[in-house]
């Protein structure tokens, strides 16, 4: 049975973020906004620290910065925590049943600078970006579940491993909404996990509290098995063709992965759809006209 | 959530794991077929005008942010 889950959400204001893959810039001219100054300060600290050490706790506090200005800074810091990105990850799944069953294997390789999607049929590597959460894998990770412990997923030093949700230390992944948090009085945190230089998994929990206070706390995650970094440094298969041009964000929808070939193109009118709510009442997608709707198709046993 | 509030960000997912989404069902596979869904998970973002703003298999924060940024 399917579950279609519409959610009403509003378009966020997205600031143009400072590039994280660049070297630390020289001291900025006085014209920088407080949020930009905060970001510059964080870039310098991250560069100086050469990766966060265990037990590190950093607080960025500046009451002059509105929380909504600090959010993009927080997101960029999260991305900065995600690098460098080396390792290999594989996602295997079976679609259909019986004679129609088809096994799909997706594989990605990071060489410490970029992430590539591997096509073993075409014998090619296509660049997907500089961090794991920029690649398709960034989303598939939450659904890999116990494959982590069975080692069919090899580690990588980025982000988003709700597969470890079974671990008692795991707080879960939540996207923060400063306005909703203020309303609910509930403190939400964003958690990122990555593989550190010593081969151990690290967890960073960030929270935005009070008046524009950004907290980061880094701790070590204990797993049943230690993760050896050397095992996860991947090498490119020989004889594969490499496609190294990155596609622009949000531009080339037509050039998306083969998994998306059947989807409606951006700009197409959404077809009419009838939903049945949990109260068994029916309603149409067109009745939600005037709102922005996120429609999530998921697989439910 | 106020759709006019541009300062909001994407809301929580997975209630047990962090989501707060409204689950619904469909009759047969009418909706998934109409949207060309073949792989899970698939996400569509539909704008107030009823047109597809963004869609992806899985989740692509970068392209989603690009689709949502003010033009």
Interface residues (C-beta under 8 A of the other chain):
Chain A: X1 X2 X3 X4 X5 X6 X7 X8 X9 X10 X11 X12 X13 X14 X68 X71 X95 X129 X133 X134 X136 X138 X139 X140 X142 X143 X162 X165 X172 X173 X174 X175 X176 X177 X178 X179 X180 X188 X249 X250 X251 X253 X256 X257 X259 X260 X262 X263 X264 X265 X266 X267 X268 X269 X270 X271 X272 X273 X274 X275 X276 X277 X278 X285 X286 X288 X289 X290 X291 X292 X293 X294 X295 X296 X297 X298 X299
Chain B: X1 X2 X3 X4 X5 X6 X7 X8 X9 X10 X11 X12 X13 X14 X17 X18 X20 X21 X22 X23 X24 X25 X26 X27 X29 X30 X31 X32 X34 X35 X36 X37 X38 X39 X40 X41 X42 X43 X44 X45 X46 X47 X48 X49 X50 X51 X52 X53 X54 X55 X56 X57 X58 X59 X60 X61 X62 X63 X64 X65 X66 X67 X68 X69 X70
